[in-house]
């Protein structure tokens, strides 16, 4: 997958159109049905007979290796589905990185409603593109620093919010989360983030959320 990061008005501009389209389509198809709230760090209960459709907030999707290391396999924001029918992993968890509001959709319900199934299909396409991008980063970039830079650019696309200095990631991922996603150690990830800060590629806001600066985009072609 190729994701192009746009620049405008002196700042990086993440492409957020897909988020708006996904939520709008699901609101129309689901007729604003009642859902459930999850607090930050709460795990969403998963079952084989349905999916959670995220309406608000961001969910981290992980699996666990034989070594016990947790591996990031996806980030689900508004409009995106999560659930056991979308994975073959034996250990699969969905944890709220922010306060989350989700709606439960049973597979039987999706079979009955063509409009609802069509809306979910659109969101599944986005999830597939994200998974492809994560795989490309993990196996297509030999240097660890390149893998980390491309991961941060992908996160900027998925959960970025434009601010005065650049794009703020709306969720806080630990250095261990980032390290697991690119197949390196937490120590190496921390060292590279420090180097990125010195190069003025990233900085941290007062709330400790990472901010991607324009210089990171200028260091490459803006493509993931």
C-alpha positions as a LaTeX table, in Angstrom:
\begin{tabular}{lrrr}
\hline
Residue & $x$ (\AA) & $y$ (\AA) & $z$ (\AA) \\
\hline
Unk1 & 0.00 & 0.00 & 0.00 \\
Unk2 & 1.15 & 3.55 & $-0.67$ \\
Unk3 & $-0.12$ & 6.27 & 1.62 \\
Unk4 & 0.80 & 9.81 & 0.69 \\
Unk5 & 1.10 & 12.38 & 3.43 \\
Unk6 & $-0.07$ & 15.82 & 2.35 \\
Unk7 & 1.43 & 19.12 & 3.39 \\
Unk8 & $-0.45$ & 22.36 & 3.61 \\
Unk9 & $-0.73$ & 25.60 & 5.54 \\
Unk10 & 2.78 & 25.12 & 6.90 \\
Unk11 & 2.01 & 21.83 & 8.63 \\
Unk12 & 1.65 & 18.17 & 7.92 \\
Unk13 & $-1.91$ & 17.20 & 7.03 \\
Unk14 & $-3.03$ & 13.61 & 7.65 \\
Unk15 & $-5.65$ & 12.28 & 5.26 \\
Unk16 & $-8.71$ & 11.89 & 7.49 \\
Unk17 & $-11.36$ & 11.58 & 4.78 \\
Unk18 & $-11.62$ & 7.80 & 5.19 \\
Unk19 & $-12.47$ & 8.22 & 8.89 \\
Unk20 & $-15.36$ & 10.56 & 8.07 \\
Unk21 & $-16.63$ & 8.32 & 5.27 \\
Unk22 & $-16.51$ & 5.20 & 7.41 \\
Unk23 & $-18.38$ & 6.73 & 10.33 \\
Unk24 & $-20.99$ & 8.39 & 8.09 \\
Unk25 & $-21.70$ & 5.16 & 6.22 \\
Unk26 & $-22.07$ & 3.16 & 9.42 \\
Unk27 & $-24.30$ & 5.75 & 11.03 \\
Unk28 & $-26.58$ & 5.54 & 8.02 \\
Unk29 & $-26.54$ & 1.74 & 7.88 \\
Unk30 & $-26.72$ & 1.20 & 11.64 \\
Unk31 & $-29.28$ & 3.98 & 12.17 \\
Unk32 & $-27.32$ & 5.27 & 15.18 \\
Unk33 & $-28.04$ & 2.15 & 17.21 \\
Unk34 & $-27.06$ & 2.06 & 20.87 \\
Unk35 & $-23.58$ & 0.84 & 21.73 \\
Unk36 & $-21.26$ & 0.52 & 24.70 \\
Unk37 & $-18.58$ & 2.70 & 26.25 \\
Unk38 & $-15.13$ & 1.40 & 27.23 \\
Unk39 & $-12.68$ & 3.28 & 29.41 \\
Unk40 & $-9.03$ & 3.82 & 28.53 \\
Unk41 & $-6.99$ & 0.57 & 28.86 \\
Unk42 & $-10.17$ & $-1.52$ & 29.07 \\
Unk43 & $-10.25$ & $-4.66$ & 26.91 \\
Unk44 & $-13.13$ & $-5.12$ & 24.51 \\
Unk45 & $-14.77$ & $-8.55$ & 24.93 \\
Unk46 & $-14.39$ & $-10.53$ & 21.71 \\
Unk47 & $-16.51$ & $-13.38$ & 20.37 \\
Unk48 & $-16.53$ & $-15.46$ & 17.20 \\
Unk49 & $-20.10$ & $-14.51$ & 16.24 \\
Unk50 & $-19.71$ & $-10.79$ & 15.73 \\
Unk51 & $-17.64$ & $-7.60$ & 15.44 \\
Unk52 & $-17.25$ & $-4.36$ & 17.35 \\
Unk53 & $-17.63$ & $-1.33$ & 15.12 \\
Unk54 & $-15.66$ & 1.56 & 16.62 \\
Unk55 & $-17.61$ & 4.83 & 16.59 \\
Unk56 & $-15.38$ & 6.96 & 18.83 \\
Unk57 & $-11.87$ & 6.54 & 20.17 \\
Unk58 & $-8.94$ & 4.32 & 19.22 \\
Unk59 & $-8.36$ & 0.61 & 19.89 \\
Unk60 & $-5.01$ & $-1.19$ & 19.88 \\
Unk61 & $-5.00$ & $-4.70$ & 18.37 \\
Unk62 & $-2.29$ & $-7.08$ & 19.52 \\
Unk63 & $-1.26$ & $-10.71$ & 19.46 \\
Unk64 & 1.34 & $-12.52$ & 21.57 \\
Unk65 & 4.42 & $-14.35$ & 20.34 \\
Unk66 & 5.68 & $-17.64$ & 21.78 \\
Unk67 & 8.31 & $-15.61$ & 23.65 \\
Unk68 & 5.53 & $-13.75$ & 25.44 \\
Unk69 & 6.19 & $-10.48$ & 23.61 \\
Unk70 & 3.10 & $-8.51$ & 22.65 \\
Unk71 & 3.02 & $-7.51$ & 18.97 \\
Unk72 & 1.04 & $-4.62$ & 17.53 \\
Unk73 & $-1.05$ & $-5.85$ & 14.57 \\
Unk74 & $-3.37$ & $-2.91$ & 14.07 \\
Unk75 & $-4.91$ & 0.36 & 15.22 \\
Unk76 & $-8.69$ & 0.72 & 14.88 \\
Unk77 & $-10.22$ & 4.17 & 14.90 \\
Unk78 & $-13.72$ & 5.49 & 14.14 \\
Unk79 & $-15.53$ & 3.46 & 11.51 \\
Unk80 & $-13.25$ & 0.41 & 11.73 \\
Unk81 & $-14.30$ & $-3.12$ & 12.79 \\
Unk82 & $-12.49$ & $-5.36$ & 15.27 \\
Unk83 & $-13.23$ & $-8.92$ & 16.29 \\
Unk84 & $-12.27$ & $-12.58$ & 16.24 \\
Unk85 & $-13.76$ & $-13.25$ & 12.78 \\
Unk86 & $-10.99$ & $-11.01$ & 11.37 \\
Unk87 & $-8.05$ & $-13.01$ & 12.75 \\
Unk88 & $-6.56$ & $-16.49$ & 12.92 \\
Unk89 & $-4.36$ & $-15.60$ & 15.91 \\
Unk90 & $-4.81$ & $-17.83$ & 18.95 \\
Unk91 & $-4.16$ & $-14.89$ & 21.27 \\
Unk92 & $-5.80$ & $-11.69$ & 20.08 \\
Unk93 & $-6.67$ & $-8.67$ & 22.18 \\
Unk94 & $-8.39$ & $-5.35$ & 21.58 \\
Unk95 & $-7.53$ & $-2.67$ & 24.17 \\
Unk96 & $-8.92$ & 0.85 & 24.30 \\
Unk97 & $-6.10$ & 3.40 & 24.00 \\
Unk98 & $-8.61$ & 6.18 & 24.67 \\
Unk99 & $-12.19$ & 6.24 & 25.85 \\
Unk100 & $-14.02$ & 4.21 & 23.22 \\
Unk101 & $-17.60$ & 3.88 & 22.06 \\
Unk102 & $-18.38$ & 0.77 & 20.03 \\
Unk103 & $-21.40$ & $-0.95$ & 18.55 \\
Unk104 & $-21.75$ & $-4.74$ & 18.47 \\
Unk105 & $-22.73$ & $-6.24$ & 15.10 \\
Unk106 & $-23.52$ & $-9.95$ & 14.92 \\
Unk107 & $-22.52$ & $-11.92$ & 11.83 \\
Unk108 & $-26.15$ & $-12.98$ & 11.43 \\
Unk109 & $-27.16$ & $-9.32$ & 11.35 \\
Unk110 & $-24.57$ & $-8.57$ & 8.69 \\
Unk111 & $-25.92$ & $-11.41$ & 6.56 \\
Unk112 & $-29.44$ & $-9.98$ & 6.75 \\
Unk113 & $-28.56$ & $-6.33$ & 6.06 \\
Unk114 & $-26.92$ & $-5.60$ & 2.72 \\
Unk115 & $-26.50$ & $-1.91$ & 3.58 \\
Unk116 & $-24.80$ & $-2.66$ & 6.87 \\
Unk117 & $-22.56$ & $-5.30$ & 5.29 \\
Unk118 & $-21.55$ & $-2.83$ & 2.57 \\
Unk119 & $-20.57$ & $-0.23$ & 5.17 \\
Unk120 & $-18.49$ & $-2.81$ & 7.06 \\
Unk121 & $-16.83$ & $-3.89$ & 3.80 \\
Unk122 & $-15.61$ & $-0.34$ & 3.22 \\
Unk123 & $-14.04$ & $-0.33$ & 6.70 \\
Unk124 & $-12.49$ & $-3.77$ & 6.13 \\
Unk125 & $-10.78$ & $-2.44$ & 3.04 \\
Unk126 & $-9.14$ & 0.23 & 5.18 \\
Unk127 & $-8.08$ & $-2.36$ & 7.76 \\
Unk128 & $-6.53$ & $-4.47$ & 4.98 \\
Unk129 & $-4.58$ & $-1.49$ & 3.71 \\
Unk130 & $-3.30$ & $-0.77$ & 7.21 \\
Unk131 & $-2.24$ & $-4.41$ & 7.71 \\
Unk132 & $-0.42$ & $-4.36$ & 4.38 \\
Unk133 & 1.38 & $-1.17$ & 5.40 \\
Unk134 & 2.49 & $-2.71$ & 8.73 \\
Unk135 & 3.82 & $-5.78$ & 6.92 \\
Unk136 & 5.67 & $-3.61$ & 4.42 \\
Unk137 & 7.28 & $-1.68$ & 7.26 \\
Unk138 & 8.24 & $-4.85$ & 9.17 \\
Unk139 & 9.79 & $-6.77$ & 6.27 \\
Unk140 & 10.43 & $-4.17$ & 3.59 \\
Unk141 & 12.64 & $-1.78$ & 5.55 \\
Unk142 & 16.03 & $-3.22$ & 6.51 \\
Unk143 & 17.21 & $-0.43$ & 8.78 \\
Unk144 & 15.52 & $-0.14$ & 12.16 \\
Unk145 & 15.46 & 3.66 & 11.98 \\
Unk146 & 13.63 & 3.48 & 8.63 \\
Unk147 & 11.08 & 1.06 & 10.09 \\
Unk148 & 10.43 & 3.40 & 13.01 \\
Unk149 & 10.12 & 6.48 & 10.78 \\
Unk150 & 7.66 & 4.77 & 8.46 \\
Unk151 & 5.67 & 3.44 & 11.43 \\
Unk152 & 5.35 & 6.96 & 12.84 \\
Unk153 & 4.21 & 8.24 & 9.44 \\
Unk154 & 1.59 & 5.49 & 9.29 \\
Unk155 & 0.36 & 6.34 & 12.80 \\
Unk156 & 0.20 & 9.97 & 11.73 \\
Unk157 & $-2.16$ & 8.93 & 8.93 \\
Unk158 & $-4.27$ & 6.73 & 11.19 \\
Unk159 & $-4.55$ & 8.75 & 14.42 \\
Unk160 & $-2.98$ & 12.13 & 13.64 \\
Unk161 & $-4.48$ & 15.47 & 14.63 \\
Unk162 & $-3.08$ & 18.67 & 13.02 \\
Unk163 & $-1.60$ & 21.14 & 15.51 \\
Unk164 & 0.47 & 24.30 & 15.09 \\
Unk165 & 3.83 & 22.53 & 14.98 \\
Unk166 & 2.92 & 19.43 & 13.03 \\
Unk167 & 0.67 & 16.42 & 13.65 \\
Unk168 & $-0.07$ & 15.15 & 17.15 \\
Unk169 & $-0.72$ & 11.44 & 17.65 \\
Unk170 & $-4.04$ & 11.22 & 19.47 \\
Unk171 & $-2.93$ & 8.10 & 21.38 \\
Unk172 & 0.08 & 7.37 & 23.54 \\
Unk173 & 1.94 & 4.22 & 22.53 \\
Unk174 & 4.75 & 3.08 & 24.80 \\
Unk175 & 8.28 & 2.67 & 23.50 \\
Unk176 & 7.74 & $-1.07$ & 23.96 \\
Unk177 & 4.61 & $-0.96$ & 21.77 \\
Unk178 & 6.56 & 0.76 & 19.01 \\
Unk179 & 9.54 & $-1.57$ & 19.41 \\
Unk180 & 7.37 & $-4.68$ & 19.13 \\
Unk181 & 5.71 & $-3.35$ & 15.99 \\
Unk182 & 9.05 & $-3.00$ & 14.17 \\
Unk183 & 10.89 & $-5.99$ & 15.66 \\
Unk184 & 13.45 & $-4.28$ & 17.86 \\
Unk185 & 14.14 & $-3.68$ & 21.54 \\
Unk186 & 12.66 & $-0.99$ & 23.74 \\
Unk187 & 16.16 & 0.39 & 24.40 \\
Unk188 & 16.83 & 0.76 & 20.67 \\
Unk189 & 13.45 & 2.41 & 20.11 \\
Unk190 & 14.07 & 4.90 & 22.94 \\
Unk191 & 17.51 & 5.72 & 21.53 \\
Unk192 & 16.11 & 6.29 & 18.04 \\
Unk193 & 13.30 & 8.52 & 19.31 \\
Unk194 & 15.93 & 10.59 & 21.07 \\
Unk195 & 17.85 & 10.88 & 17.81 \\
Unk196 & 14.67 & 11.82 & 15.94 \\
Unk197 & 14.07 & 14.56 & 18.50 \\
Unk198 & 17.60 & 15.90 & 17.98 \\
Unk199 & 16.97 & 15.92 & 14.22 \\
Unk200 & 13.74 & 17.85 & 14.87 \\
Unk201 & 11.65 & 15.07 & 13.34 \\
Unk202 & 9.54 & 14.64 & 16.47 \\
Unk203 & 8.79 & 16.34 & 19.76 \\
Unk204 & 6.47 & 15.78 & 22.68 \\
Unk205 & 3.55 & 17.91 & 23.76 \\
Unk206 & 2.86 & 18.95 & 27.33 \\
Unk207 & 0.55 & 15.93 & 27.61 \\
Unk208 & 3.44 & 13.66 & 26.46 \\
Unk209 & 1.76 & 12.84 & 23.17 \\
Unk210 & 4.19 & 12.50 & 20.29 \\
Unk211 & 4.13 & 15.24 & 17.64 \\
Unk212 & 5.43 & 14.52 & 14.15 \\
Unk213 & 7.27 & 17.56 & 12.74 \\
Unk214 & 7.49 & 18.61 & 9.05 \\
Unk215 & 11.20 & 17.76 & 8.93 \\
Unk216 & 10.39 & 14.04 & 9.18 \\
Unk217 & 8.34 & 14.21 & 6.01 \\
Unk218 & 11.03 & 16.22 & 4.27 \\
Unk219 & 13.55 & 13.49 & 5.13 \\
Unk220 & 11.76 & 11.15 & 2.69 \\
Unk221 & 9.19 & 11.20 & $-0.06$ \\
Unk222 & 6.19 & 11.16 & 2.27 \\
Unk223 & 5.20 & 7.67 & 1.17 \\
Unk224 & 4.66 & 4.66 & 3.41 \\
\hline
\end{tabular}
